[in-house]
Amino acid sequence: MKDEGRRERERMTREQIAARGVRDPRVLEAMRAVPRERFVPARNASLAFADGPLPIGCGQTISQPYIVAYMTEALALGPGDRVLEIGTGSGYQTAVLAEIAAEVYTVETVTELAARARRLLGDLGYGNVFYRVGDGSNGWPEHAPYDAIVVTAAPPELPPALAAQLADGGRLVAPVGAGLQELVLVRRRGDGTTRRKLIDVRFVPMTGRAGEDR
């Protein structure tokens, strides 16, 4: 069964991710290494490697493999980086980040999802992940600044607290907007930031304070 999962992840990485232009070898190896099948509800086990998002309960989804890889590559992670993730969800993106970065701080507003992801990531041996249940729009200021921040649910506008927690040279990737959203890349340089659109995406909306004006 383990060999079968490895073969499916290899095929997923080759056909869905590398074939679409993701080139960072660390990202490709992380996508091969993380057992996506463990993060999918049992009722959807046959669809674990499908080229699309899947429901995980509580109105949330596990993102399409390509989007996870694309966002991770956009963060330009190094092995010494400290990463903040807003939206733990299933924990799959968390695991991919933890394969590459030194530390991952992840925030989830849904207690049930946070507990489930924490158990699974612990079972898989990810000891460099730190967990918080709360409003993701606030970030996690106690551990700032971060070399990279990734947001896995869409606020109508990017919460200012998140960009403020970037280190100098830090990168932030987030879906922003209602309905069809834009995936944006924010970079900090000294006291200022730049922002660039990457692609159009569709994510579940961010809850908490950032989503109040929906």
Disulfide bonds with the S-S distance in Angstrom:
none
